[in-house]
Amino acid sequence: MDKQIQRTHNRRDFLRIAGASAVGAGFAPGILAGTEETQKVAVGIVKDSSVKQAVRDAIAMSGGLDFIKPGQRVLIKPNQTGPVKHPATTNPEVIYEVCKLVGEAGAETIFVSDRCVGFFTKGLMVMRVCGHYEAAKDAENDLGGDVEVIPVAFHEAEPYLKPGSPIWREIHHPLAKHYIEPDGKDVGIRQAELLFQVDHVINVPCAKTHNQCWFTMSMKAFVGMSDPNTTRRYFHTRAGRGIRGVPGKGGRYTGPHYGTEADTTPISRYVAELNLGLTPALNIVDGTAPIYEGDHVEGTYTKADVIIASRDRIAADVTGIALLRSLGNEERLHSMSPWKHPMVVHAQEIGIGVKSRSDVTVKHKGLDNIDVLLGHMA
């Protein structure tokens, strides 16, 4: 068989079986998503011209890295949209500092991994262009010989998997209602097997607007963790048909531009359900130079020197949306509360994270306009 399948019958059986099989297979207990109970969560948001200090302070405010135990394997997932540099991809300085902190916390093996849009593009080439390869290796060198930092694309990770493991794991989750064919067939979600063979996943996206989903941060990052030949193709062929694209800078076609809530709702629901595959231990949103308007590769950005961190994906993304709203006038983002965005709403419905602003404790440092930003979180 070329794939590993997790089949489920109902929510109670799923949670029971998933927890038992995660422990039995040597995976981190609770790594499968859709299991969180709503509780007060912390978001750390820090503005500092020192990337190192901003990353360290934001992580500390979010609860720290005490979940990492000596000798564990940790995967750091940046944004690697393609062979393009920051700010379209995660700031290499942020990746370096996260690697350093994870190594200092006790991790023995650290993977830096993503899948770029060009699936057949060699992953290491993309990582070199983004600066993530050098950042990973610089961190390894500075951590000393006891920590190995391995930059590798998800689709090239077979050497680091248990013998006989597939590259992609197929997950059938009872709450993934949009991955069902009209005839009732459950098509499943295929996500990178490497995600399930580490003890913790740390999600490190960058704060950007997006043509289709309006924003791309912690939850949207799961598209990069998924198999483009099945999962990604599935929702792209079913969401947004007939919606016209707009030319970007230099006439480059940027894909369909979803301008209304009705446009973005289908794809936002598909993306939200990708988050049912697993729960990151931590989400660190790179807001050092957010793209606050336009295309997610060539849009308008500014130097903001901000890092956002939270163990809750919804809390991290709503804070990130508030940052984008405070920086620019993208009409779509200002047309509704972040809590009303279809991706956030559906993620709440399927148990991905917090339910409301009252569930979030915002800890902050260095932001002169913090009242403005908090106002945009409402």
C-alpha positions in Angstrom: 0.0 0.0 0.0 1.3 3.5 -0.9 -0.6 5.4 1.8 -1.4 5.2 5.4 -5.1 5.7 6.2 -6.8 6.9 9.4 -10.5 5.9 9.1 -13.1 7.2 11.5 -16.8 6.5 12.3 -17.9 9.2 14.7 -16.3 11.9 16.7 -16.1 9.9 20.0 -14.5 6.9 18.3 -12.1 9.2 16.4 -10.8 10.9 19.5 -10.4 7.7 21.4 -8.7 5.8 18.5 -6.5 8.8 17.5 -5.2 9.3 21.0 -4.4 5.6 21.5 -2.8 5.2 18.0 -0.7 8.4 18.4 0.9 7.1 21.6 1.3 3.6 20.2 3.0 4.8 17.0 5.4 7.0 18.9 3.7 10.3 17.9 3.0 13.2 20.2 -0.2 12.6 22.2 -2.9 15.1 21.2 -1.2 16.0 17.9 -4.5 15.4 16.0 -6.7 18.5 15.9 -10.3 19.1 16.6 -9.8 18.1 20.3 -9.3 21.4 22.0 -11.6 22.7 24.6 -12.3 26.5 24.6 -10.2 28.1 27.3 -8.4 31.4 27.9 -5.3 31.6 25.7 -2.4 34.0 25.6 -1.2 35.9 22.6 2.2 37.7 22.7 2.7 40.6 20.4 6.0 42.4 20.4 7.5 45.2 18.4 11.3 45.5 18.5 13.9 46.4 16.0 15.8 43.4 17.2 14.3 40.3 15.6 16.0 38.1 18.2 14.4 40.0 21.1 11.0 40.2 19.5 10.9 36.5 18.9 12.1 35.6 22.3 9.7 38.0 24.1 6.6 37.0 22.0 7.2 33.3 22.6 7.7 33.9 26.4 4.5 35.8 26.5 2.6 33.1 24.7 3.6 30.5 27.3 7.2 29.6 26.3 8.7 26.4 25.0 8.3 24.2 28.1 6.6 21.6 26.0 9.9 20.6 24.5 11.7 17.9 26.3 15.4 16.9 26.0 16.1 14.7 23.0 12.9 15.4 21.1 12.4 16.0 17.4 10.7 19.3 16.4 9.6 20.5 13.0 9.6 24.2 12.2 7.2 25.1 9.4 8.0 28.4 7.7 6.1 30.0 4.7 7.9 29.0 1.5 5.5 30.2 -1.1 8.1 29.6 -3.8 11.6 30.7 -4.7 11.1 34.3 -3.5 12.5 36.3 -0.7 11.1 37.8 2.5 8.5 39.4 2.9 6.7 37.0 0.6 8.3 34.2 2.7 9.2 34.0 6.3 12.0 36.2 7.5 15.2 34.1 7.7 16.2 35.9 10.9 13.0 34.7 12.5 13.7 31.1 11.4 17.2 31.3 12.7 16.0 32.6 16.1 13.2 30.0 16.4 15.7 27.2 15.6 18.1 28.6 18.3 15.4 28.7 20.9 14.1 25.2 20.1 17.6 23.8 20.3 18.3 25.7 23.6 15.0 24.2 24.9 16.4 20.7 24.5 15.5 19.5 21.0 18.0 17.1 19.5 16.7 17.1 15.9 15.1 20.1 14.3 13.5 20.0 10.8 12.8 23.2 8.8 10.3 22.1 6.3 7.5 23.3 3.9 6.2 22.6 0.4 6.3 25.5 -2.0 3.7 26.2 -4.7 5.9 24.8 -7.4 5.7 21.2 -6.2 8.3 19.9 -8.7 10.7 22.7 -7.8 13.6 21.2 -5.8 12.9 22.1 -2.2 16.5 22.9 -1.3 16.7 25.4 -4.1 13.6 27.2 -2.8 15.0 27.1 0.7 18.3 28.6 -0.4 16.5 31.5 -2.3 14.3 32.2 0.7 17.3 32.2 3.0 15.9 29.4 5.2 18.6 26.9 4.4 21.4 29.2 5.5 19.3 30.3 8.6 18.9 26.6 9.6 22.5 25.8 9.1 23.7 28.9 10.9 21.6 28.0 13.8 23.0 24.5 13.8 26.5 25.8 13.8 25.8 28.2 16.7 24.0 25.6 18.8 27.0 23.3 18.7 27.4 19.7 17.8 24.6 18.3 20.0 21.7 19.6 17.9 21.1 18.7 14.2 19.1 21.2 12.1 17.8 19.7 8.9 16.3 21.8 6.1 14.2 19.6 3.9 11.0 19.9 1.8 8.1 17.8 2.8 8.0 15.9 -0.5 11.7 15.1 -0.2 11.7 13.9 3.4 11.6 10.1 2.8 15.2 9.6 4.2 14.0 11.0 7.6 10.9 8.9 7.9 10.5 5.4 9.4 11.3 2.7 6.8 8.3 2.0 4.7 6.5 5.2 5.6 4.6 7.1 2.8 5.4 10.7 2.0 1.8 11.7 2.5 -0.6 10.4 5.2 -4.3 10.2 4.4 -6.6 11.4 7.2 -10.3 10.9 7.3 -11.8 13.2 10.0 -15.5 13.2 10.8 -15.6 17.0 10.9 -14.0 17.4 7.4 -17.5 17.8 5.8 -16.2 19.6 2.7 -13.9 16.8 1.7 -16.9 14.6 0.8 -18.0 13.8 -2.8 -21.7 14.3 -3.8 -22.1 10.5 -3.7 -21.0 10.5 -0.1 -17.4 9.3 -0.7 -15.0 10.6 2.0 -11.9 11.7 -0.1 -9.8 12.4 3.0 -7.0 14.9 3.6 -3.4 14.0 2.6 -0.7 15.7 4.7 3.0 15.3 5.0 4.0 12.2 7.0 7.0 14.1 8.5 4.5 16.1 10.5 3.5 13.0 12.4 7.0 11.6 13.0 8.1 14.5 15.2 7.2 15.3 18.8 6.1 18.9 18.1 5.3 21.2 15.1 6.0 24.9 15.4 4.2 26.9 12.7 6.0 30.1 11.5 4.0 31.8 8.8 4.3 35.4 7.8 1.5 38.0 8.0 0.1 38.7 4.5 -3.0 39.5 2.6 -4.1 36.8 0.1 -6.0 36.9 -3.2 -8.5 34.2 -2.3 -8.6 33.8 1.5 -8.0 37.6 2.1 -5.3 36.7 4.7 -2.7 34.0 5.0 -1.1 33.1 8.4 -1.4 30.2 10.9 -4.4 28.3 9.5 -3.6 29.0 5.8 -0.2 27.5 6.4 -1.7 24.1 6.4 -2.1 24.3 2.6 1.7 24.0 2.4 1.6 20.9 4.6 -0.8 19.1 2.2 -0.3 17.1 -0.9 -0.9 19.4 -3.9 -1.8 16.5 -6.2 -4.9 15.6 -4.1 -5.9 17.8 -1.2 -5.0 21.2 -2.7 -6.2 20.3 -6.2 -9.5 19.1 -4.7 -10.5 22.3 -3.1 -9.1 24.6 -5.8 -11.3 22.8 -8.4 -14.4 23.2 -6.3 -14.0 26.7 -4.9 -14.2 30.0 -6.9 -15.2 28.7 -10.3 -16.0 31.7 -12.5 -14.3 34.2 -10.3 -11.9 36.4 -12.4 -8.3 36.9 -11.7 -6.5 40.2 -11.7 -3.1 41.0 -13.2 -0.4 41.8 -10.6 2.7 44.0 -11.0 4.1 43.7 -14.5 1.0 42.0 -15.7 1.7 38.8 -13.8 -1.4 36.7 -13.4 -2.0 36.3 -9.6 -4.9 33.9 -9.7 -8.6 34.5 -8.9 -9.3 37.6 -6.7 -12.1 36.9 -4.2 -13.6 40.2 -3.4 -16.7 39.3 -1.5 -17.6 37.1 1.5 -19.5 34.8 -0.8 -16.4 34.5 -3.0 -14.1 33.5 -0.2 -16.4 31.4 1.9 -16.0 28.0 0.0 -12.2 28.0 -0.1 -11.9 29.4 3.5 -13.9 26.4 4.7 -11.7 23.9 2.8 -8.6 25.6 4.3 -10.0 25.6 7.8 -10.7 21.8 7.6 -7.0 21.1 6.7 -6.3 22.2 10.3 -8.1 19.1 11.5 -5.0 17.0 10.7 -2.9 18.1 13.6 -2.4 20.8 16.2 0.9 22.8 16.2 2.5 23.3 19.6 3.0 26.9 18.8 2.2 29.5 16.1 4.7 32.3 15.5 3.5 34.9 13.0 6.3 36.9 11.3 5.1 40.5 11.1 8.5 42.0 10.6 7.4 43.3 7.2 3.8 42.4 6.7 2.2 42.5 3.2 -0.9 44.5 4.2 -2.5 45.0 0.8 -2.8 43.2 -2.5 -1.1 40.1 -3.8 0.5 37.7 -1.3 3.8 37.7 -3.3 4.0 41.2 -4.7 1.6 43.2 -2.5 2.4 46.4 -0.6 4.4 45.8 2.6 6.0 47.9 5.3 8.7 47.4 8.0 6.7 46.8 11.2 9.2 44.8 13.4 6.3 42.8 15.0 6.2 39.2 16.1 3.0 37.5 17.2 2.9 34.1 19.1 0.2 31.9 20.4 -0.5 28.3 21.0 -4.0 28.9 19.5 -4.2 29.3 15.7 -7.4 31.4 15.7 -6.1 33.7 18.3 -2.8 34.2 16.4 -4.6 34.8 13.1 -7.2 37.3 14.5 -4.3 39.2 16.0 -2.5 39.1 12.7 -5.5 40.3 10.8 -5.8 43.2 13.3 -2.1 44.1 12.5 -2.9 44.1 8.8 -6.0 46.3 9.4 -4.0 48.7 11.5 -1.4 49.1 8.7 -3.6 49.5 5.6 -7.0 50.0 4.0 -7.6 46.7 2.3 -11.3 47.0 1.8 -12.0 43.2 2.2 -10.3 43.1 5.6 -12.1 46.2 6.8 -15.5 44.9 5.6 -16.0 42.7 8.6 -14.7 41.8 12.1 -11.9 39.3 12.0 -14.1 37.0 14.1 -16.7 37.0 11.3 -14.3 35.9 8.5 -15.6 32.6 7.1 -12.3 30.8 7.8 -12.4 31.9 11.4 -16.0 31.0 11.8 -15.7 27.6 10.3 -12.5 26.9 12.3 -14.5 27.7 15.5 -17.3 25.4 14.4 -14.9 22.4 14.1 -13.0 23.0 17.3 -9.8 24.5 16.0 -9.5 27.2 18.6 -10.9 30.1 20.7 -14.5 31.2 20.2 -14.4 34.9 20.9 -12.2 37.9 21.8 -13.1 37.3 25.5 -11.2 34.0 25.3 -7.9 35.8 24.4 -5.4 37.5 26.8 -3.2 39.8 24.7 0.2 40.5 26.2 2.2 43.2 24.4 5.5 45.1 24.4 6.8 48.0 22.4 3.7 48.9 20.4 2.9 52.6 20.5 -0.4 52.0 18.7 -1.6 49.0 20.8 -5.0 50.5 21.4 -5.5 50.9 17.7 -4.5 47.3 17.1 -6.7 46.0 19.9 -9.6 47.9 18.4 -9.1 46.1 15.1 -9.4 42.8 16.9 -13.0 43.5 17.9 
